[in-house]
Amino acid sequence: MTRKFNFKHITIVGCGDIGVRVSLLLQKQTCHVKAMARSGESAERLGAYRIEPILADLDDRDSLKKLNLTDQLVFYLAPPPGGGTVDSRMRNFCQAIGSGQVPIKLVYISTSGVYGDCAGSWVTEDTPVHPQTTRAHRRLDAETTLCEWGQTYGVSTPILRVTGIYGPGRLPIARLQQGHPVLKEDESPLTNRIHAEDLAAICLDAARHGQHAEVYNVSDGRPGSMTEYFNTIADLLGIPRPPQISMADAKTQMTPMMLSYLCESRRMANNKMLSDLRVTLQYPDLAAGLKQAIGQLAQPNMGYYGSMKSQH
Ligand SMILES: NC(=O)c1ccc[n+]([C@@H]2O[C@H](COP(=O)([O-])OP(=O)(O)OC[C@H]3O[C@@H](n4cnc5c(N)ncnc54)[C@H](OP(=O)(O)O)[C@@H]3O)[C@@H](O)[C@H]2O)c1
């Protein structure tokens, strides 16, 4: 069902895979969508989706001063920079956008990583945050900076703590084909997922119903082990399941980034997302989502992001 959308002027900050999906949904509602592009190449890519590019870079505060977001709805979907414990991009954005330029509302995509390891227990929005990686610290810094800015300028800033995104072009196919190992089932952490198309729709639901500085966990609510996830995809593709190794061996064979994901286990509850944001999931479990994502592999044009992200 198409629900009416009250915002007409939209700016997307960080318009990659999810941004383009959000934009396609908005265009169906005849909204005009602009998005930040930090290079001519990005501007050209956005243009192909009928998104008006604004040349600016979150790493260059001066370039942000020309942004006038008055009366706009903003989706801030850009990741923090690669190092440190603060999100200098979010800080630049908030310092550059002052009175007379501020939007009505800003929906921010954060991550469930801010909760840290929860030893496989259920996590609600009331669970205390406990970031354990610098990556998670940067996200928390972004959330805090944004909420304070929103408070100062009267901008509503709902925060989505998003779990692992999967979907067309976002499956670990190359990893499986290269035979990278996974953890033994009994040592594998619990992970949580959301389909990319559902996430895009949830961004619009958050724009409609999200409240200032409120946090919403975004997940399909069906946690499963990471090993099970890889095995399921391998089975659906008809390729060999990945070899399984112990955590002790993983510590010598896997990258620090991969290991950091394996050291955190959570079951993400999505009740608040479903009730307060009035979300109806199109892909309520992996079976439905993977069927769609793998079905799209057979289609010749998966789009720029589809073809790019499947390489990872
Ligand atoms: N992968 C997951 O499972 C997961 C889970 C939770 C949350 N998230 C977060 O969800 C958000 C959306 O994901 P996505 O897949 O759509 O990400 P994506 O495809 O990588 O898009 C990110 C966009 O941010 C832009 N960007 C990066 N640095 C910028 C800068 N300095 N100035 C302006 N723009 C900048 C990029 O621009 P260019 O096009 O020029 O590169 C890109 O368009 C991201 O913040 C991601 O970290 C991801």
The ligand as an SDF file (V2000), in Angstrom:
LIG
                    3D

 48 52  0  0  0  0  0  0  0  0999 V2000
   26.6040   -2.7270    5.6290 N   0  0  0  0  0  0  0  0  0  0  0  0
   25.8270   -2.9130    6.6710 C   0  0  0  0  0  0  0  0  0  0  0  0
   25.4340   -4.0440    6.9640 O   0  0  0  0  0  0  0  0  0  0  0  0
   25.4050   -1.7290    7.5150 C   0  0  0  0  0  0  0  0  0  0  0  0
   24.7880   -1.9480    8.7440 C   0  0  0  0  0  0  0  0  0  0  0  0
   24.3610   -0.8660    9.4980 C   0  0  0  0  0  0  0  0  0  0  0  0
   24.5320    0.4250    9.0060 C   0  0  0  0  0  0  0  0  0  0  0  0
   25.1610    0.6270    7.8150 N   0  0  0  0  0  0  0  0  0  0  0  0
   25.3090    2.0130    7.3410 C   0  0  0  0  0  0  0  0  0  0  0  0
   24.1810    2.3220    6.5140 O   0  0  0  0  0  0  0  0  0  0  0  0
   24.4880    3.4970    5.7500 C   0  0  0  0  0  0  0  0  0  0  0  0
   24.0110    3.3140    4.3330 C   0  0  0  0  0  0  0  0  0  0  0  0
   24.6500    2.1730    3.7640 O   0  0  0  0  0  0  0  0  0  0  0  0
   24.9410    2.0880    2.1960 P   0  0  0  0  0  0  0  0  0  0  0  0
   25.1430    0.6530    1.8920 O   0  0  0  0  0  0  0  0  0  0  0  0
   23.9450    2.8670    1.4260 O   0  0  0  0  0  0  0  0  0  0  0  0
   26.3580    2.8050    2.1000 O   0  0  0  0  0  0  0  0  0  0  0  0
   27.1550    3.1650    0.7680 P   0  0  0  0  0  0  0  0  0  0  0  0
   26.5360    2.5270   -0.4280 O   0  0  0  0  0  0  0  0  0  0  0  0
   28.6000    2.9080    1.0390 O   0  0  0  0  0  0  0  0  0  0  0  0
   26.9210    4.7360    0.6370 O   0  0  0  0  0  0  0  0  0  0  0  0
   27.5320    5.6560    1.4680 C   0  0  0  0  0  0  0  0  0  0  0  0
   27.4940    6.9930    0.7490 C   0  0  0  0  0  0  0  0  0  0  0  0
   28.1520    7.9520    1.5990 O   0  0  0  0  0  0  0  0  0  0  0  0
   28.8770    8.8060    0.7690 C   0  0  0  0  0  0  0  0  0  0  0  0
   29.9880    9.4250    1.4840 N   0  0  0  0  0  0  0  0  0  0  0  0
   31.0230    8.8060    2.0820 C   0  0  0  0  0  0  0  0  0  0  0  0
   31.8740    9.7070    2.5580 N   0  0  0  0  0  0  0  0  0  0  0  0
   31.3860   10.9210    2.2520 C   0  0  0  0  0  0  0  0  0  0  0  0
   31.8260   12.2440    2.4640 C   0  0  0  0  0  0  0  0  0  0  0  0
   32.9920   12.5060    3.0730 N   0  0  0  0  0  0  0  0  0  0  0  0
   31.0720   13.2680    2.0170 N   0  0  0  0  0  0  0  0  0  0  0  0
   29.9010   13.0050    1.3750 C   0  0  0  0  0  0  0  0  0  0  0  0
   29.4300   11.7840    1.1300 N   0  0  0  0  0  0  0  0  0  0  0  0
   30.1650   10.7480    1.5740 C   0  0  0  0  0  0  0  0  0  0  0  0
   29.4020    7.9190   -0.3500 C   0  0  0  0  0  0  0  0  0  0  0  0
   29.7380    8.7450   -1.4440 O   0  0  0  0  0  0  0  0  0  0  0  0
   30.4680    8.2050   -2.7790 P   0  0  0  0  0  0  0  0  0  0  0  0
   29.3550    7.6470   -3.5970 O   0  0  0  0  0  0  0  0  0  0  0  0
   31.0980    9.4030   -3.3460 O   0  0  0  0  0  0  0  0  0  0  0  0
   31.4370    7.1580   -2.3200 O   0  0  0  0  0  0  0  0  0  0  0  0
   28.2220    7.0010   -0.5930 C   0  0  0  0  0  0  0  0  0  0  0  0
   27.3840    7.5470   -1.5730 O   0  0  0  0  0  0  0  0  0  0  0  0
   26.0030    3.6850    5.8740 C   0  0  0  0  0  0  0  0  0  0  0  0
   26.2550    4.7120    6.8140 O   0  0  0  0  0  0  0  0  0  0  0  0
   26.4670    2.3470    6.4260 C   0  0  0  0  0  0  0  0  0  0  0  0
   27.6850    2.4570    7.1240 O   0  0  0  0  0  0  0  0  0  0  0  0
   25.5810   -0.4220    7.0580 C   0  0  0  0  0  0  0  0  0  0  0  0
  1  2  1  0
  2  3  2  0
  2  4  1  0
  4  5  1  0
  4 48  2  0
  5  6  2  0
  6  7  1  0
  7  8  2  0
  8  9  1  0
  8 48  1  0
  9 10  1  0
  9 46  1  0
 10 11  1  0
 11 12  1  0
 11 44  1  0
 12 13  1  0
 13 14  1  0
 14 15  2  0
 14 16  1  0
 14 17  1  0
 17 18  1  0
 18 19  2  0
 18 20  1  0
 18 21  1  0
 21 22  1  0
 22 23  1  0
 23 24  1  0
 23 42  1  0
 24 25  1  0
 25 26  1  0
 25 36  1  0
 26 27  1  0
 26 35  1  0
 27 28  2  0
 28 29  1  0
 29 30  1  0
 29 35  2  0
 30 31  1  0
 30 32  2  0
 32 33  1  0
 33 34  2  0
 34 35  1  0
 36 37  1  0
 36 42  1  0
 37 38  1  0
 38 39  2  0
 38 40  1  0
 38 41  1  0
 42 43  1  0
 44 45  1  0
 44 46  1  0
 46 47  1  0
M  CHG  2   8   1  16  -1
M  END
$$$$
